[in-house]
Amino acid sequence: MTLPQLALSQTHDAPARLFEVAQSLAHRLRNGGMVNRQSLKRMMTQAFGEDDASGAWSMREAFDALETAQVLHLADPQCALLAGTPADIFQRLRQFERGLPTQTYRSEKQVELQQFSTPISLAWLAAMAARCRSDDILLEPSAGTGMLAVHGARAGAQLLLNEHDLARADLLSRSLGEIVTGHDAEHIQDMLTTEQIPTLVLINPPFSRSVGRGIDRHAGARHLRGVLASLAQGGRCVAIMPTSFSPEGSAALGYNLVAELVPSRIEIAISGGPYAKHGTGIDVRLLIFDKGWIGVPERHVARDIEAALDLVLAIPDRLDPLQPPPLLPPPAVGLLLSRPATDVARGNLFGHMSGQRLAPPSRVAAVAKDARPITYVVREEPLAPGETVGIYSAWRPARISIDGAARHPDVLVESVAMASVSLPVPRYQPLLQDRAAKALSEAQLETVIYAGEAHARDLVGRFSSNLAGDRLIEDREGKAYRTGFFIADGTGVGKGREAAGIILDQWNRANRRAIWISMADLIEDARRDWTALGGLAIDIQPISNFPLGTSITMESGIIFLTYAALRSARHDTASRLQQLLDWTGEDFVGVIVFDESHAMAHAGGTETDFGKAQGSEQGLAGVRLQNALPRARILYMSATGAARPDNLSYAVRLGLGGPGTAFATRDMFMKAMEEGGIAALEVVCRDLKAMGLYTARALSFAGVEYEPLEHALTPDQISIYDAYADSWSIIHRGLHDVLAEIGIVDRMSGKTQNARARGSALSTFESAKLRFFSSLLVSMKMPSLINAIEQELASDNVVLVQLASTGEAIMDRRLSELSAQERATMDVEVSPKETLIDYLKNGFPVRQMRVFRTDDGAMRAEPMIDSEGNPVLSRQAIAARDELIEELCALPAIPTALDALIAHFGTDQVAEITGRSRRILPDITGRQKVERRSARANLFEVQAFQDGRKPIAAFSLAGS
C-alpha cells in the first residue's frame, strides 16, 4: 500500500502542521527514504498551502521539523538505526547523518539564542557516555527538539525537559509526549520541585548567549554549574561544551568555577567539525561529571567524531548510589578552632524684635480657691554665673529670687555660652497651690514663671495660615499668634514637672483643657508629674479612649497622645488632628505641650544631596496644630531641640523668622543656620534665652564617682568566643558566595548587578553581627557583674543595672516555634546564639535574581518570580544556609544578661523595668513557665524598688 506523501488534518494551528510534517518525514525515514532540501521545502509548502516567501513558514522551522522527525524515528522501539553493536549503531548513524541536508538557513532567533541542536551521531555518543538507566530522573535543561532526550526516553527514564523557545518546546512535547517547561535554563535548578532531583543530566547549552545578558561568553558555564548544583549525589552529567572550556582556554574562568563545584571525570576534545550538518564547523568538548567522584580528570583528544567512539566506550561506569561518597578533605577553617589562652587582668540675632505685650486681660478669679500667686524678688543686677569648670558653669537663679522655693535636689549647670547672658526681668506670677509650689524646685518654678511671661506676649505682626495649614503668611487682616516657650533642660531637671506646673497655672485660671503630646506612650509619666502637683490621674486621658471619627466628650482635662497618633488619619478624611481641633475650638487658649519635640524635626523639609526632601508627616501635623490655634500656649520640650538646624523648623512660635527679626522668612533663617552650623545655633539659643523664650540646664556631674569593672575572660569563655567568631567568619565567606549564586553579584566577572540588594544583604549581616557580639560580650561579663552586685548588697547599697537588650525578640521567636506538646514540657534556651540563627533564617539572602541588560547596556538584576508570581528561591543558598544552622546548633548557649541576673537573684530581689510583656521563669518544680507581664508591671516594679522591697532594679530604654 502506498501512503500519501503528506496527510494533513483540517487545522489552522501552525505548530500542529509543523508536527504533522515531522510525522510524515519520520515515516519516510523509517521506510529508508531520503530527505533533501527540495523535498523538505515541498512538504512544508504543501502543509502550509504557500511557500516560505509568503512568510507563513521558514526554512529554520523546516529544519526543526526534520530534527523532530529524527526524534520520532529514534523513539520507535523498532528503530533499525539503533540495533546491533555500538560500532554498528555508530556507523549507521554516521551514514544516516551524511544523507541529511545541511542546515544552511539560520533565523535571527536561532542566532540570538544559539539554537544549534545536537547532531544525531554526537547525541548518541553523549547518551552512551551517560549510561542511562530505567530508574534515572533525566534532566535536559536546553532540550531543543529532543535529540539528546530521546535516548533517555528509550531507556525508560523519567524525563525533566525544559526549552525556553516556545515553538521548539511545543514540538518536543508532541514528539515525546512529555511536559516541557520554558524556564531560563541558567536557573533551572531553582525551578525544580523538591521531588525533582535529577540523577542524570544531558546538556548542550548555548555557549555564549544568555536570555537576560545577550552576548555572554560564560553562558555555557552558568548553565552547566546550575545543573550540577541540582544533580543528585552520585549522579552523572554529560555536557557538550566548546573547546575553549578548559583550564587553558579562553573560558578558563568558567571552567574553574564549575570545577570548584563538581570536577570533571573525563574530558574528550572532538575535532573534525561534528556540527557540520547543523550549519557550523565548531569543535566541541565532551565532559563527563560524576558528582561525588574525587580525582584528576582524564583528558583525551579525538581527531574526529569517529575517533571519539572508542574513548566513549571506555568511560568508567557511574558511581554506585548505595556506596557512600569518599571523604572530603577537612576544610581550611573549622567551626571550632583552638587558640592559645591568654592571661587577662553680646551679639543678638533678634535685636530688632520687640515683644508685643497683650492688652491687660480682664482679671479672672482663680477657680481653685487655694491657689496663690508665686511671689519673687527681681534683682537689679543679675548674679554672675556660678563656678565654671570646663565648658559648664554652675546654674543659679540669677535674675529673680523666689520666696520659699526649695533648692533643686542636685546641682545644675549651664553651658558657658548660655550662662553669659541673663534672662530678662519677668512680671508674670503663676497661680499654684502650696503643695505644687513646694513640689517644684526653684529651677522648675523659674521655668514656670518665664513660660507664663512668654505666653503673655504675641509674635510681631499678624498672620494667616496657607491652605495646607503648614505655613504662616504675613497678613494685616490676619490673627495675632501667641509666643511660645522652649524648655531644653536635660535629664534630671524635671521637664515633666515643669510642663505640669505650666498646665496647672492655667488650670487655676479656668483654662482647664490642655494637650500633651509625647514621642513615646509615656502617659503614666505624665500622670506621675501631674499628681505630684496635686492633680488627679483621671485628669489625663489618652486620645485612644475616643475612637477616630468621634468627638472628644471630656469637658475638662488633659488629652494625651503620641506623635504617631497626631499624624494618623483615616481614608474618609477623619484625623486625630481634626478631632483635637473640634475639641479645642478656634479660640483655644490652653497649653499644648510638645514633649520630645525633636520628633517633629524636618517639618519644613530638608535639602539633601539628592534634592529637596519632603517634610515629615508628624512634623507637619504638629505645625498645623500650632497654626490652627493662634491663641494656644505652645510649650516645646526637648533636651536635643537645637542639635540640628532642621530640628527648629517646627518651632514657629519662637519668632525665628518674619517681621521684626533679622530674617524675613523662616526659610531665610533655616538657610542661615545651615551655613552657620553649630556656632550659629549656639548664638540663636543664647539670644532666645536673653528674650526669655529658652532655658537649657543639665545635671552636674560634680560628685559623681565611677569605677570601671573589668571582667577577665576565662579560658572556656575565650574558646566559646573564638568558636562564634569563626562561625561568623564562615557565614561571611558563605554570604559572598551566595550573593554570586543568586545573581546579585556576577560570579564570572565579579561585578555587582544589584547594588541595593548587595548593600542590604551586607548591612543586614553586619547589623546582626554587631547585635550578636554586643549581647555575647554582655552575657560573658555577668559573672563579674553578679559578684560586684553581691558586694554592694552586702554593704546595704541598692543597685541599678541598665540593659542594652532584654532578649525579648529572641524569646518571642523561640516561643512561636514551639508546638503544643513542646510548650507542655518547655525547655527553651534564650541565648545570643539565637540572634545568629535568626539572621540565617530570616536575613540570609536566598531569593534568586533575574539578570537583564538595560537600554544603556549595563547588567542589572531583579528578584525572580515564577509563572504564578511566586518568588523563586535559590536551592544552593537554602542548602548553604541550612548547613550553617545545623552546625551552629551544636555551639554552647549563653543566657542573656537579664535572664542570668534574674536566675541568680530571683524575682523577689530584681525589679525588672523593661518593655518585656512576658518572660520565662522556673516554677517550684524547676520546670519552665511563661509569665506574662501586664502593662502596669513596670509601675509596680519601680514602686517596689523605691520602697526598698527589691534592692536591684534592671531597666532598659523601653522601660525607662
Secondary structure, 3 states (H helix, E strand, C coil): CCCCCCCCCCCCCHHHHHHHHHHHHHHHHHCCCCCCHHHHHHHHHHHHCCCHHHCCCCHHHHHHHHHHHHHHHHHCCCCHHHCCCHHHHHHHHHHHHHCCCCCCCCCHHHHHHCCCCCCHHHHHHHHHHHCCCCCCEEEECCCCCCCCHHHHHHHCCEEEEECCCHHHHHHHHHHHCCCEECCCHHHHHHHCCCCCCCCEEEECCCCCEECCCEECCCHHHHHHHHHHHHCCCCCEEEEEEECCCCCCCCCHHHHHHHHHHCCCCEEEEECCCCCHHHCCCCCEEEEEEECCCCCCCEEEEECCHHHHHHHHHCCCCCCCCCCCCCCCCCCCCCCCCCCCCCCCCCCCCCCCCCCEECCCCCCCCCCCCCCEECCEEECCCCCCCCCEECCEEECCCCCEEECCCECCCCCEEEEHHHHCCCCCCCCCCCEECHHHHHHCEHHHHHHHHHHHHHHCEECCCCEEECCCCCCEEECCCCECCECCEEECCCCCCCHHHHHHHHHHHHHCCCCCEEEEEECCCCHHHHHHHHHHCCCCHHHEEEHHHCCCCCCCCCCCEEEEEEHHHHHCECCCCCEHHHHHHHHHCCCCCCEEEEECHHHHCCCCCEEECCEEECCCHHHHHHHHHHHHCCCCEEEEECCCCCCCHHHHCCCHHHCCCCCCCCCCCHHHHHHHHHHHHHHHHHHHHHHHHHCCCEECCEECCCCCCCCCCCCCCCHHHHHHHHHHHHHHHHHHHHHHHHHHHCCCECCCCCCECCHHHHHHHHHHHHHHHHHHHHHHHHHHHHHHHHHHHHHHHHCCCCEEEEECCCCHHHHHHHHHCCCHHHHHCCCCCCCCHHHHHHHHHHCCCCECEEEEECCCCCEEEEECECCCCCECECHHHHHHHHHHHHHHCCCCCCCCHHHHHHHHHCCCCEEEECCCCEEEEECCCCCEEEEECCCCHHHHHHHHHHCCCCCEEEEECCCC
